[in-house]
Amino acid sequence: MTVKELDAACVAHTYSRFPVEIVRGKGSLVYDETGKEYIDLGTGIAANVFGVSDGEWVEAVTRQLRQVQHTSNLYYHRPGAELAGLLCEKTGMKKVFFCNSGAEANECAIKTARRWAFRKYGDESHSTIVTLKNSFHGRTITTLAATGQDGFHTEFGPFTPGFVYAEAEKPEQLEQLVRENGCCAVMMELIQGESGVTVLSREYVDAVIRIAEANDLLVIVDEVQTGNGRTGKLYAWMHYGFTPDVATTAKGLGGGLPIGACLLGEKVQDVLTPGSHGSTFGANPACCAGALSVIRRLDEELLTGVEQRGAFVRGQLEGAPGVKSVSGMGLMIGVETVRPAAEVAAACIDRGVLVLTAKSKVRLLPALNIPTQLLEKAVDVLKEELAK
């Protein structure tokens, strides 16, 4: 059986795959089973931040695999401790909980907020969390409930209660929800990726912070996709001039290995205690070694390069034939198209360029260090297909 036949026969049909089998790659180039070359502008949905088979990353992970691939969280190990220390140093956060994915990081954030409120009020009277409409926070039952899209709230119920949804850019609606519900936190993506790469305005985020402070609410920022250099800053909140109480991250953190993290600020640094939360594979040494390789290299020079590459792409696409609008920051870019986005993506694949979609938009998430020549070549192909 071919890989595609075996997949169809034995893998749960939860994905509508593109008709491409990736067998190898290097940097921003990947190859299928026929040897056809593709420029990768998707990076495993923002996971392979330095592209495929990055030499320094491979060396770091391999070195750790030769020492110990896994312990449990009953024991100490250096990669996890060093990664937590580095994240705290670079963000100003106080503690880190490691897990395996963005959804799990968001679960930790939700548990943290509710336990913080329980300890403050002595009961569950302030357990509601406000999230934003069109948000996406994961695929577990609780993170689906946190997701502010009605389309995700069917067929899998009953969903975890305790979430209400505010319209982005309408602070008065957020204030009303806070007044009407016993709330403990506001949870938001600063760029709503899954729903179309929609960037929250500085004015709205400032208003959210003011409302949270006035009502003693925690501010949780979901940086699962925006984090780890994707927007041109280490984390997207750094564009907005504030530090959240809780932040979640995953995807690019591991450079291609599964790891998530929930970063805890001063207010909540001691909320989680032994037995209150856990993860068997959280802080896996090999995953942490890969993440250390990533975070150590996200310096100002590289982040400046991300902003420059992003500005180039937006400059090429804004106002181009077949483009309605362009949104995003850094190398997280959404392109609203005249031609159906799925059709554009399929045409680009045929021509050797891998792009993604987000609702009705083409979504671009290239490696943070993608060579300029490859980026230019891929954008030329995309522009030609957009114009058809």
C-alpha positions in Angstrom: 0.0 0.0 0.0 1.1 3.5 -0.6 1.4 6.0 2.3 -1.8 7.7 1.1 -3.7 4.4 0.9 -2.4 3.3 4.3 -3.4 6.6 5.8 -6.9 6.4 4.3 -7.3 2.9 5.6 -5.9 3.3 9.1 -5.7 6.9 10.3 -8.7 8.6 11.8 -10.2 11.0 9.2 -9.7 14.2 11.2 -7.7 16.1 8.6 -8.4 17.2 5.0 -4.8 16.7 3.8 -3.2 18.3 0.8 -2.1 15.7 -1.7 1.6 15.9 -0.7 3.7 13.3 1.1 6.7 15.0 2.7 9.7 12.7 3.0 12.6 15.0 3.7 13.8 18.6 3.8 16.4 21.2 4.7 15.7 24.7 5.9 12.7 26.1 3.9 12.8 23.5 1.2 11.0 20.2 1.5 10.6 17.3 -0.9 7.9 14.7 -1.7 8.2 11.0 -2.5 8.8 11.8 -6.2 11.6 14.3 -5.4 9.6 17.4 -6.2 10.8 20.4 -4.4 8.6 22.8 -2.4 9.3 26.2 -0.7 7.6 25.8 2.7 5.6 28.8 3.8 3.7 26.9 6.4 6.4 25.3 8.7 4.1 22.7 10.2 1.7 25.5 11.2 4.3 27.7 12.7 6.2 24.9 14.4 9.5 24.6 12.5 10.7 28.1 13.3 14.1 27.5 11.8 12.9 25.3 9.0 13.4 21.5 8.5 16.4 19.7 10.0 18.1 22.8 11.3 21.7 21.7 12.1 22.0 23.4 15.5 18.6 22.2 16.6 19.3 18.6 15.5 22.6 18.6 17.3 21.0 19.8 20.6 18.2 17.3 20.5 20.5 14.4 19.4 23.0 15.2 22.2 20.2 15.0 24.8 18.7 11.8 23.3 22.1 10.2 23.8 22.0 11.1 27.5 18.4 10.5 28.5 15.3 10.9 26.3 12.8 11.0 29.2 12.6 11.1 33.0 9.4 12.0 34.8 8.6 15.1 36.7 9.5 13.2 39.9 13.1 14.1 39.2 15.2 17.1 38.2 16.9 17.6 34.9 18.9 20.4 33.5 17.2 21.1 30.1 13.8 21.8 31.8 15.3 24.0 34.5 17.4 25.9 32.0 14.5 26.5 29.7 12.3 27.7 32.4 15.0 30.1 33.6 15.6 31.4 30.1 11.9 32.0 29.5 11.6 33.8 32.8 14.7 35.9 32.1 13.5 37.0 28.7 9.9 37.7 29.6 9.8 38.8 33.2 7.4 36.0 34.1 8.1 34.2 37.4 7.3 30.5 36.9 6.7 28.0 34.0 4.6 24.9 33.7 5.6 22.7 30.8 3.2 20.4 28.9 2.9 19.0 25.4 0.7 21.4 23.4 -1.0 24.7 23.1 -4.3 23.3 24.2 -2.7 21.8 27.3 -1.0 25.1 28.1 -4.4 26.9 27.8 -5.9 24.3 30.1 -3.2 25.1 32.6 -4.0 28.8 32.3 -7.7 28.2 32.9 -7.0 26.1 35.9 -4.6 28.6 37.3 -7.1 31.5 36.9 -9.9 29.6 38.6 -7.8 28.4 41.5 -6.5 31.9 41.9 -10.1 33.2 42.2 -11.2 30.3 44.4 -8.4 31.1 46.9 -9.3 34.8 46.8 -13.1 34.5 47.2 -13.3 31.1 49.0 -15.7 29.6 46.5 -16.5 29.4 42.8 -18.4 32.6 42.5 -15.8 34.2 40.3 -14.9 31.4 38.0 -16.0 32.9 34.6 -13.5 33.7 32.0 -14.2 36.2 29.2 -12.7 35.2 25.8 -13.2 36.9 22.4 -15.5 36.0 19.6 -13.6 34.4 16.7 -10.9 33.2 19.1 -9.4 29.7 19.0 -7.9 28.2 22.1 -7.7 24.4 21.4 -9.6 21.2 20.8 -10.1 19.7 24.2 -13.6 20.0 25.6 -12.6 22.9 27.8 -10.5 24.8 25.3 -13.3 24.3 22.7 -15.6 25.9 25.3 -13.1 28.8 25.6 -13.1 29.2 21.8 -15.4 32.0 20.8 -16.8 30.4 17.7 -20.2 28.9 17.6 -19.1 26.4 14.9 -16.9 24.6 17.5 -19.8 24.4 20.0 -21.8 21.5 18.5 -21.8 17.7 18.6 -19.3 17.4 21.5 -21.4 18.7 24.3 -21.9 19.2 27.1 -19.1 21.7 27.1 -17.3 23.0 30.1 -19.3 26.0 31.6 -17.8 29.2 32.7 -17.0 31.1 29.5 -18.6 34.2 28.0 -17.6 35.9 24.7 -16.9 39.5 24.0 -16.8 41.1 20.5 -13.2 42.3 19.8 -12.7 46.1 19.5 -15.8 46.7 21.7 -14.5 47.4 25.2 -18.0 48.5 26.4 -19.2 44.9 25.7 -16.4 43.5 27.7 -17.2 45.8 30.6 -20.9 44.7 30.5 -19.9 41.0 30.6 -17.6 41.6 33.5 -20.4 43.4 35.4 -23.0 40.7 34.7 -20.8 37.6 35.5 -18.5 36.6 38.3 -15.3 36.8 36.4 -11.7 35.9 37.2 -9.9 36.6 33.9 -9.9 37.8 30.3 -8.2 35.5 27.9 -7.2 36.7 24.4 -5.1 36.1 21.3 -3.5 39.4 20.3 -3.6 38.1 16.7 -6.5 35.7 16.1 -4.8 33.2 13.8 -7.3 30.4 13.0 -10.1 32.8 12.2 -8.1 34.8 9.7 -5.0 36.5 11.2 -6.9 39.4 12.7 -4.7 41.8 14.8 -6.2 43.4 17.8 -5.7 47.2 18.0 -3.4 48.8 20.6 -6.4 50.9 21.7 -8.5 47.9 22.4 -5.8 46.0 24.2 -5.1 49.0 26.4 -8.8 49.1 27.2 -8.8 45.4 28.1 -5.9 46.0 30.5 -7.7 48.9 32.1 -10.9 46.9 32.6 -9.0 44.0 34.0 -7.1 46.2 36.5 -10.3 48.0 37.6 -12.0 44.7 38.3 -9.0 42.8 39.6 -9.1 40.2 36.7 -6.2 38.2 35.4 -5.1 38.9 31.9 -4.3 35.7 30.0 -2.6 35.9 26.6 -2.7 32.9 24.2 0.6 33.0 22.4 0.4 29.5 21.0 0.9 30.7 17.4 2.1 34.2 17.9 4.9 33.4 20.2 8.6 32.6 19.9 9.6 35.3 17.4 6.7 34.8 14.9 5.6 38.4 15.0 9.0 40.1 15.2 9.1 40.2 19.0 9.8 37.2 21.3 6.1 37.3 22.3 3.3 39.4 20.7 2.4 41.2 23.9 5.7 43.0 23.7 4.3 45.0 20.7 1.6 46.3 23.1 3.7 47.4 26.0 2.3 45.3 28.8 3.1 42.0 30.5 0.2 39.5 31.1 -0.5 37.7 34.3 -0.5 34.4 32.4 0.8 33.6 28.9 0.6 30.3 27.0 2.9 29.2 24.2 3.6 26.1 22.1 4.1 25.5 18.3 7.4 27.2 17.5 8.7 26.7 21.1 10.0 23.2 20.3 11.2 24.0 16.8 9.3 20.9 15.6 9.0 18.8 18.7 5.8 18.8 20.9 6.1 21.1 23.9 3.9 23.7 25.4 4.4 26.1 28.3 2.2 28.2 30.6 4.1 31.2 31.9 3.0 32.5 35.3 3.4 36.1 36.4 3.8 37.5 39.9 0.1 37.3 40.9 -0.2 33.6 40.2 3.3 32.3 40.5 2.4 30.2 43.6 -1.1 29.2 42.7 -0.1 25.7 41.4 1.1 23.4 44.1 2.2 19.7 44.2 -0.6 17.5 43.0 -2.8 20.4 41.6 -1.6 19.9 38.0 0.8 17.7 36.1 2.0 16.1 32.8 3.8 12.9 32.2 5.7 14.2 29.2 5.7 17.9 30.2 9.3 19.2 30.2 10.5 16.2 28.3 14.3 16.6 28.2 14.7 16.2 24.4 11.9 18.6 23.7 13.4 21.1 26.2 16.8 20.8 24.6 15.2 21.6 21.2 13.3 24.6 22.8 16.5 25.9 24.4 18.2 25.9 21.0 15.3 27.9 19.6 14.9 30.5 22.4 18.7 31.1 22.7 18.8 32.1 19.0 15.8 34.5 19.1 18.0 37.6 19.5 17.4 41.1 18.2 19.2 40.5 14.9 17.0 37.6 14.1 13.8 39.3 15.2 14.7 42.4 13.1 15.1 40.0 10.2 11.6 38.7 10.9 10.1 42.2 10.8 12.0 43.0 7.6 10.9 39.8 5.8 7.3 40.4 7.0 7.4 44.0 5.7 8.7 42.7 2.3 5.8 40.2 2.0 3.2 42.7 3.0 4.6 45.3 0.6 4.5 42.9 -2.2 0.9 41.8 -1.6 -0.9 44.9 -0.4 -2.8 46.3 -3.4 -1.6 43.5 -5.7 -4.2 42.1 -8.2 -6.5 39.6 -6.6 -5.8 40.8 -3.0 -8.5 42.3 -1.0 -6.4 43.0 2.2 -3.4 41.8 4.1 -3.2 41.4 7.8 -0.7 40.2 10.4 2.6 41.0 12.1 6.1 39.8 11.2 5.9 36.4 9.5 2.3 35.7 10.6 0.4 37.0 7.6 -3.2 36.6 6.3 -4.1 37.4 2.7 -7.8 38.0 1.9 -8.2 36.9 -1.6 -10.6 37.4 -4.5 -10.0 33.9 -5.8 -11.1 31.2 -3.2 -8.2 30.7 -0.7 -8.4 26.9 -1.0 -8.0 27.2 -4.7 -5.0 29.5 -4.4 -3.4 27.1 -2.0 -3.9 24.1 -4.3 -2.5 26.1 -7.2 0.6 27.1 -5.2 1.2 23.5 -4.2 1.1 22.5 -7.9 3.8 25.1 -8.5 6.0 24.1 -5.6 5.0 26.5 -2.8 3.3 25.3 0.4 0.9 27.8 1.9 -1.9 27.5 4.4 -5.4 28.8 4.7 -7.4 30.4 7.6 -11.1 30.5 7.0 -11.3 32.6 3.7 -7.7 33.8 3.8 -4.4 32.4 2.6 -2.1 32.2 5.7 1.7 32.5 5.5 3.9 31.2 8.3 7.4 30.7 6.9 10.5 29.9 8.8 11.8 32.9 10.7 15.2 32.6 8.9 13.9 31.8 5.4 16.5 32.9 2.8 15.4 36.1 1.0 15.8 34.5 -2.4 13.4 31.7 -1.6 10.9 34.1 0.0 11.0 36.3 -3.1 10.5 33.3 -5.4 7.6 32.0 -3.4 5.9 35.4 -3.2 6.2 35.7 -7.0 4.4 32.4 -7.4 1.7 33.4 -4.9 1.2 36.8 -6.6 0.7 35.1 -10.0 -1.9 32.7 -8.6 -3.7 35.5 -6.7 -4.0 37.5 -9.9 -5.8 34.7 -11.9 
